[in-house]
Amino acid sequence: MRRFLSNLGQELQGGFGQQGGGGYGGYPQQLGGGGFGGFGGGGGGGGGGGFNQAMYGAPPVRQATTPCPRKQPQAGLQDWIGLGNPQFSAFNMCPTCYNTYVRPTPYASAFVTKAGAIAVPPHVAVRCDMGRFWVRTAGMVLLTMNQDGRHDITLLARAAAVRAQDGECPNAQLASEQQPLVVARRATWYTIQDPQTGTQPLPGWTVCASCAFSIQTCCPAIAAGLAPVQPAGPPRDASCALVPSDYYDDTRTAQILQQVGGCAVTAAMTRRPDLSQLVDWLRANLPPLRGGNPVSTGVGGPQQPDGLCPRNYPSTNLKCHTLQGLFDFTVCEQCYGDVIKPDADKGIDLARRFDITASSVPGPGFTCQLYSDRMRRVWRDAASTGDMEHLRQKVSERRAKERELQMKTAQLQQQAAQLRIQASTQEHLAINAMRVATNAASNNILLSGVGAGYRVEGGYVYKPSGVADFSQTTQLNNQAAMLKVQAGQAEDQIRMAVEEWKRFWE
């Protein structure tokens, strides 16, 4: 995350940093003057809510490329930087982070050195909010995902202010990917939910309340797509699938948030909080092992007291029962208790062949073969007749289609993600091309010789450039649109494959 923002900041420094007033941005102009994006690095004034920057003075400019030096609270420092609006006086940024992450962007003029009513009292110890994972993520949202102008610069302060009753993410203090995810007992865990139907397709995939609230703050278009795990009950042990660490960049977390970002962009256009893209990606991309632990807790936490069912999402941290002689017929503890155990208690032979003790499945994990109505009907038929071969045939057919679906969705999801990255790159290039064309049209172009312009020193003249040429911008935007269409086609293929699975095989 830090590398990404630093590189993006350097890219934007050439593209945005010296623009003057007025621009093409999607941010309200009352939040400050500015060029492309609403806040010119060297242009107009104004910060959050249109405050007068002259009251406080611009932050000192010192080039810095080092990591945030103030991740731990410190007292007695008088060079804190923040937004001028007293409503957001709790937001603090150190000069290092300002110069590294903010100064090269269009939002630099929104910040001031904190003094007067917004000054940090000398005896109060505070930390740099820009050193927080979710604040940096909010900055990335502002720079790359705010085409509709939904957010303004106060998003950084609102992301810093997110608090959950259960406390911060249990993984927030992890220092490397070699450390296993932290198991914590929390009153509420969140998971993906279809707002239309209320179904939760991956109940074993959980995030803590702090991370859920942060995602909802940064991406309100998909806020309804995250909800508490059902059924509600007493506090339970689980792990958060995200690692919002201030100390290293977690690869898996970055990948998940990339998918979340794609869902948010789509939801903003369709006005429907659809997280199916994230669900498909999670099913196709199992979490890596961490800390040398053969059982990964990245899928959704350890075994729950009520035995959550992984459905067709491979789980390496829940336990399952297997049928002797048909080891592909794996059944989670919940479905075992609902279906198999009652049959075993009745003395049904096939049910009594199941291992009584549930066990973990290392490596690729297991999927439950008995959660769907279709497979429960298959089981009832086989159990009533004792026809093991019929059950074997149906399970083998289903497992083959399940593996085929996993491979197909993984390939298509990777293809779609690459296409959307390429489209985003073309859009950034188009913005820079627009900047160049606009500057060329609004300034006088230096020409040699004596023509229809005005003579100046050195035998050169200035001549008005005329109408801006946006042909390159149009071409780049067209290329981005085509790449998005291709990505959408790949995602449509994923949806069709999933629908076929649900209709004929699940």
C-alpha positions in Angstrom: 0.0 0.0 0.0 2.8 2.4 0.9 4.7 1.6 -2.2 1.6 2.0 -4.4 0.7 5.4 -2.9 4.3 6.7 -3.1 4.6 5.7 -6.8 1.2 7.1 -7.5 2.1 10.3 -5.8 5.3 10.7 -7.9 3.3 10.1 -11.0 0.7 12.7 -10.0 3.4 15.2 -9.1 4.2 15.7 -12.7 0.6 15.5 -13.8 -1.2 17.6 -11.1 1.2 19.3 -8.8 1.5 22.8 -10.5 -1.9 23.4 -11.9 -3.7 26.6 -11.2 -7.3 27.2 -10.5 -10.4 25.6 -12.0 -10.3 22.1 -13.3 -11.8 18.8 -14.3 -12.2 17.2 -11.0 -15.1 15.5 -9.4 -14.7 17.3 -6.0 -16.9 20.3 -4.9 -15.2 23.5 -5.7 -16.1 25.0 -2.3 -13.6 22.7 -0.8 -10.8 24.7 -2.3 -9.5 26.1 -5.5 -7.5 24.0 -7.7 -6.8 22.2 -10.8 -7.5 18.7 -12.1 -9.2 16.9 -9.2 -10.4 20.0 -7.3 -7.3 20.8 -5.3 -4.4 22.3 -7.2 -1.0 21.7 -5.7 0.1 25.2 -6.5 -3.2 26.8 -7.3 -6.1 28.1 -5.3 -6.6 28.1 -1.6 -9.2 26.5 0.5 -9.4 23.3 2.4 -12.1 21.2 3.9 -15.4 23.2 3.9 -13.9 26.3 2.3 -11.8 27.6 5.2 -9.4 30.5 4.8 -5.9 29.1 4.5 -4.4 32.4 5.3 -5.6 32.1 8.9 -3.2 29.3 9.6 -0.5 29.4 6.9 0.6 26.7 4.4 2.5 23.7 5.8 6.3 23.9 5.3 7.5 22.0 2.3 10.3 19.6 3.1 11.0 16.7 0.7 10.7 13.3 2.5 10.6 9.8 1.3 11.0 7.9 4.5 8.2 5.9 6.2 6.0 7.6 8.8 8.1 8.4 11.9 5.1 9.0 14.2 3.1 5.8 14.3 3.3 5.9 18.1 1.7 8.8 20.0 4.0 11.7 20.8 3.5 14.9 22.8 5.1 18.3 22.6 5.3 18.6 18.8 3.9 21.8 17.1 4.4 21.0 13.4 1.3 18.8 13.0 -0.6 19.2 9.8 -4.4 18.9 9.4 -7.6 20.2 7.8 -8.6 23.7 8.7 -12.2 22.8 9.5 -12.5 22.6 13.4 -15.0 19.7 12.8 -12.0 17.6 11.8 -9.5 18.9 14.3 -8.8 15.4 15.6 -7.1 14.5 12.3 -3.3 14.8 12.5 -0.6 14.3 9.9 3.2 14.5 10.3 5.3 16.6 7.8 6.9 13.5 6.5 3.7 11.9 5.4 2.4 15.2 4.0 5.5 15.6 1.8 5.6 11.9 0.8 1.9 11.2 0.1 -0.1 14.4 -0.1 2.1 17.2 -1.4 2.4 15.7 -4.9 -1.4 15.4 -5.3 -4.2 17.8 -6.1 -5.2 17.9 -2.4 -2.1 19.5 -0.9 -3.7 23.0 -0.6 -6.5 21.5 1.6 -4.0 21.1 4.5 -2.5 23.6 6.9 -0.1 23.6 9.8 -2.3 23.2 12.9 -2.4 26.4 15.0 -4.9 28.4 16.9 -8.3 26.7 17.4 -7.1 23.5 15.7 -3.7 23.2 17.3 -2.7 20.1 19.2 -2.1 21.0 22.9 1.6 20.4 23.8 0.7 18.0 26.6 -1.5 15.8 24.4 0.2 12.7 22.8 -1.1 12.0 19.3 0.0 9.8 16.4 0.1 10.5 12.7 -3.2 9.4 11.2 -1.7 9.1 7.7 0.4 6.2 9.1 -2.9 4.2 9.6 -3.7 1.6 7.0 -7.3 2.6 6.4 -6.4 6.3 6.1 -3.9 5.5 3.3 -6.5 3.3 1.7 -8.9 6.3 1.8 -6.3 8.3 0.1 -6.1 5.8 -2.7 -9.8 5.9 -3.0 -9.7 9.7 -3.5 -7.0 9.4 -6.1 -8.3 6.5 -8.2 -12.0 5.8 -7.5 -13.7 9.1 -7.0 -14.9 9.8 -10.6 -18.4 10.5 -9.4 -17.3 13.0 -6.8 -18.9 11.1 -3.9 -16.0 11.9 -1.6 -14.1 15.0 -0.6 -10.9 15.4 1.3 -12.7 14.8 4.6 -12.8 11.1 3.8 -9.3 10.9 5.3 -10.5 12.3 8.6 -13.6 10.1 8.6 -11.5 7.0 7.9 -9.2 7.9 10.8 -12.3 8.3 13.1 -13.7 4.8 12.5 -14.1 3.0 15.8 -15.7 -0.4 16.5 -17.0 -1.4 19.9 -14.9 -4.6 19.7 -11.7 -2.5 19.2 -9.2 -2.5 16.4 -8.6 -5.4 14.0 -6.9 -8.2 15.8 -4.4 -8.4 12.9 -3.5 -4.7 13.0 -0.2 -5.3 14.9 1.1 -8.1 12.7 4.6 -7.3 11.4 5.0 -9.8 8.5 3.2 -12.4 6.4 5.1 -15.1 8.3 2.9 -14.5 11.3 -0.5 -16.4 11.5 -3.7 -14.5 11.6 -4.9 -13.7 15.1 -7.8 -15.7 16.5 -10.0 -13.4 18.6 -13.3 -13.7 20.4 -15.7 -10.9 19.2 -19.4 -10.3 19.7 -19.9 -9.5 16.0 -18.1 -10.7 12.9 -19.1 -9.5 9.4 -19.3 -11.4 6.1 -20.6 -10.9 2.6 -24.4 -10.7 2.2 -26.7 -10.3 -0.8 -28.8 -7.3 0.1 -31.6 -8.5 -2.2 -32.1 -12.0 -0.7 -30.3 -11.7 2.7 -28.2 -14.8 1.9 -24.6 -15.1 3.0 -22.7 -17.1 0.3 -19.5 -17.4 2.3 -20.4 -17.6 6.0 -16.9 -19.0 6.8 -15.2 -15.8 5.4 -15.2 -13.2 8.1 -13.9 -9.7 8.7 -13.9 -7.8 12.0 -16.3 -4.9 12.7 -13.5 -2.4 12.4 -12.5 -3.5 8.9 -16.1 -3.8 7.9 -16.9 -0.2 9.0 -13.7 1.1 7.3 -14.7 -0.6 4.0 -18.2 0.9 4.3 -16.7 4.4 4.9 -14.4 4.2 1.9 -16.9 2.4 -0.4 -20.4 3.4 0.6 -21.8 2.0 -2.6 -21.3 -1.5 -1.3 -21.9 -0.9 2.4 -25.1 -3.0 2.3 -23.0 -5.9 1.0 -21.4 -6.5 4.4 -23.5 -7.7 7.3 -23.1 -9.5 10.7 -22.7 -13.3 10.4 -25.9 -15.1 10.9 -27.3 -16.5 13.0 -26.5 -14.1 15.7 -25.3 -15.5 19.0 -22.8 -15.2 21.9 -19.3 -13.9 21.2 -17.4 -16.4 19.0 -13.8 -17.1 18.0 -12.8 -16.2 14.5 -10.1 -14.5 12.4 -10.4 -11.4 10.3 -9.5 -12.1 6.6 -7.8 -8.7 6.3 -4.5 -7.5 7.7 -4.7 -3.7 8.0 -1.1 -3.6 9.4 0.7 -0.3 9.8 4.0 -2.2 9.6 4.0 -4.1 6.3 2.0 -4.4 3.1 0.0 -7.7 3.2 -0.3 -9.2 -0.3 -3.6 -11.0 0.3 -5.2 -7.9 1.8 -4.2 -5.8 -1.2 -5.7 -8.4 -3.5 -9.0 -8.5 -1.6 -9.2 -4.8 -1.6 -8.6 -4.6 -5.3 -11.6 -6.8 -5.8 -13.6 -4.7 -3.3 -12.7 -1.6 -5.3 -13.9 -3.3 -8.5 -17.2 -4.1 -6.8 -17.5 -0.5 -5.6 -17.0 1.0 -9.0 -19.6 -1.4 -10.5 -22.0 -0.7 -7.7 -21.7 3.1 -8.1 -22.7 2.7 -11.8 -25.5 0.2 -11.3 -26.6 1.5 -7.9 -26.7 -2.1 -6.7 -24.3 -3.3 -4.0 -23.2 -6.5 -5.7 -20.2 -8.3 -4.3 -20.4 -11.3 -6.5 -17.1 -10.4 -8.1 -15.4 -10.6 -4.7 -17.2 -13.9 -3.9 -16.1 -15.5 -7.2 -12.5 -14.3 -6.6 -12.4 -15.7 -3.0 -13.7 -19.1 -4.2 -11.1 -19.2 -6.9 -8.2 -18.0 -4.9 -7.5 -19.8 -1.6 -5.6 -17.9 1.0 -1.9 -18.8 1.4 -0.5 -20.6 4.4 0.9 -18.3 7.1 3.6 -18.9 9.7 4.2 -22.5 8.6 0.8 -23.4 10.0 -0.7 -26.3 8.0 -4.1 -24.9 8.7 -4.7 -21.4 7.3 -7.0 -19.1 9.1 -7.3 -16.7 6.2 -10.5 -18.2 4.9 -12.8 -17.2 7.8 -11.4 -18.2 11.2 -11.3 -21.4 13.2 -14.1 -23.8 13.8 -17.2 -22.0 15.0 -19.3 -23.4 17.9 -22.3 -23.9 15.6 -20.2 -25.5 12.8 -20.4 -23.1 9.9 -20.9 -24.7 6.4 -18.2 -23.7 3.8 -20.6 -24.8 1.0 -18.6 -24.9 -2.2 -15.9 -22.5 -1.0 -12.8 -24.7 -0.1 -12.1 -24.4 3.6 -8.8 -25.4 5.3 -9.8 -24.4 8.9 -13.3 -26.0 9.4 -13.6 -29.7 10.0 -15.5 -32.4 8.1 -16.7 -35.9 8.3 -16.0 -38.4 5.4 -17.7 -41.5 4.2 -15.5 -44.6 4.3 -15.0 -45.9 0.8 -16.0 -42.5 -0.7 -13.6 -39.9 0.6 -14.8 -37.3 -1.9 -18.1 -37.2 0.0 -17.0 -34.6 2.6 -19.6 -33.2 4.9 -19.2 -30.3 7.2 -20.0 -30.6 10.9 -23.2 -28.6 10.5 -24.6 -30.7 7.7 -23.5 -33.9 9.4 -25.5 -32.9 12.5 -28.5 -31.9 10.4 -28.6 -34.9 8.1 -26.1 -37.7 8.7 -26.2 -38.1 12.5 -30.1 -38.5 12.7 -29.9 -41.2 10.0 -27.0 -42.9 11.9 -29.1 -42.8 15.1 -31.9 -44.5 13.1 -29.4 -47.3 12.2 -29.1 -46.5 8.4 -26.1 -48.4 7.1 -24.6 -45.7 4.9 -24.9 -43.1 7.6 -23.1 -45.3 10.1 -20.1 -45.6 7.7 -19.2 -41.9 8.3 -16.3 -41.1 10.5 -17.8 -40.1 13.8 -14.9 -37.7 14.6 -14.5 -34.6 12.3 -11.0 -33.8 11.0 -9.3 -31.0 9.2 -8.2 -31.3 5.6 -4.8 -29.8 5.0 -3.6 -28.5 1.6 -6.5 -27.5 -0.7 -9.1 -27.9 2.0 -12.6 -29.4 1.5 -16.0 -28.4 0.3 -19.2 -29.6 1.8 -21.1 -32.0 -0.5 -24.4 -32.0 1.4 -25.6 -28.4 1.9 -27.8 -28.2 -1.2 -31.3 -29.5 -1.6 -30.3 -31.5 -4.6 -27.5 -33.4 -2.9 -29.7 -34.0 0.2 -32.3 -35.6 -2.1 -29.5 -37.8 -3.6 -28.4 -38.8 -0.1 -32.0 -39.7 0.9 -32.4 -41.9 -2.2 -29.0 -43.7 -1.5 -29.7 -44.0 2.2 -33.1 -45.5 1.7 -31.9 -48.1 -0.9 -28.4 -48.6 0.4 -27.1 -47.9 -3.2 -23.5 -46.9 -2.6 -22.7 -46.9 -6.4 -25.5 -44.5 -7.2 -24.2 -42.1 -4.5 -20.6 -42.6 -5.7 -21.6 -41.6 -9.3 -23.5 -38.5 -8.3 -20.7 -37.3 -5.9 -18.0 -38.0 -8.6 -20.0 -36.0 -11.2 -20.5 -33.1 -8.8 -16.9 -33.0 -7.7 -15.7 -33.0 -11.3 -17.9 -30.1 -12.2 -16.9 -28.3 -9.0 -13.2 -28.5 -9.8 -14.0 -27.4 -13.4 -15.9 -24.4 -12.0 -13.0 -23.4 -9.7 -10.4 -23.6 -12.5 -12.6 -21.7 -15.0 -13.5 -18.9 -12.6 -9.9 -18.5 -11.4 -8.7 -18.0 -15.0 -11.5 -15.7 -15.9 -11.2 -13.7 -12.7 -7.4 -13.2 -13.3 -8.2 -12.1 -16.9 -10.8 -9.7 -15.8 -8.6 -8.2 -13.1 -5.7 -7.7 -15.6 -8.1 -6.0 -18.1 -9.4 -3.6 -15.4 -5.9 -2.7 -14.4 -5.0 -1.9 -18.0 -8.2 0.1 -18.3 -7.3 2.1 -15.2 -3.9 2.8 -16.6 -5.4 4.1 -19.8 -7.7 6.4 -17.9 -4.8 7.8 -15.9 -3.0 8.4 -19.2 -6.1 10.1 -20.6 -6.2 12.5 -17.7 -2.6 13.5 -18.2 -3.2 13.9 -21.9 -6.1 16.2 -21.2 -3.9 18.2 -18.9 -1.3 18.6 -21.6 -3.8 19.6 -24.2 -5.5 22.1 -21.9 -2.2 23.7 -21.0 -1.2 23.9 -24.7 -4.5 25.6 -25.5 -4.6 28.0 -22.6 -1.0 29.2 -22.7 0.9 31.0 -25.5 3.2 28.7 -27.5 6.7 29.9 -28.1 7.5 30.1 -31.8 10.7 30.9 -33.7 10.7 33.6 -36.3 8.4 36.5 -36.9 4.8 35.6 -37.6 1.4 36.7 -36.7 2.2 37.0 -33.0 4.0 39.5 -30.8 7.8 40.0 -30.9 9.7 39.4 -27.6 13.4 39.3 -26.6 15.5 36.9 -28.6 13.6 37.1 -31.8 10.8 34.8 -30.6 7.1 35.5 -30.6 4.1 34.2 -28.6 1.1 33.0 -30.6 -2.3 31.8 -29.2 -2.7 28.1 -29.6 -6.4 28.0 -30.5 -8.7 25.1 -29.6 -7.4 22.3 -27.4 -6.7 19.0 -29.2 -8.3 16.2 -27.1 -7.8 13.5 -29.8 -5.3 11.6 -27.7 -7.5 11.8 -24.7 -10.4 10.5 -26.7 -8.3 7.6 -28.0 -7.1 6.6 -24.6 -10.6 6.8 -23.1 -11.9 4.7 -26.0 -9.2 2.1 -25.3 -10.1 2.1 -21.6 -13.8 1.6 -22.4 -13.0 -1.3 -24.7 -10.8 -3.0 -22.0 -13.7 -2.5 -19.5 -16.1 -4.2 -22.0 -13.7 -7.1 -22.3 -13.4 -7.4 -18.5 -17.2 -7.3 -18.3 -17.4 -10.1 -20.8 -15.1 -12.2 -18.7 -17.1 -11.5 -15.6 -20.3 -12.4 -17.5 -18.7 -15.7 -18.3 -18.0 -16.2 -14.6 -21.6 -15.4 -13.8 -22.9 -17.8 -16.4 -20.6 -20.6 -15.2 -21.9 -20.0 -11.6 -25.5 -20.0 -12.8 -25.0 -23.3 -14.6 -23.4 -24.7 -11.5 -26.3 -23.6 -9.3 -28.9 -24.8 -11.8 -27.6 -28.3 -12.7 -24.9 -29.4 -10.3 -25.0 -27.7 -6.9 
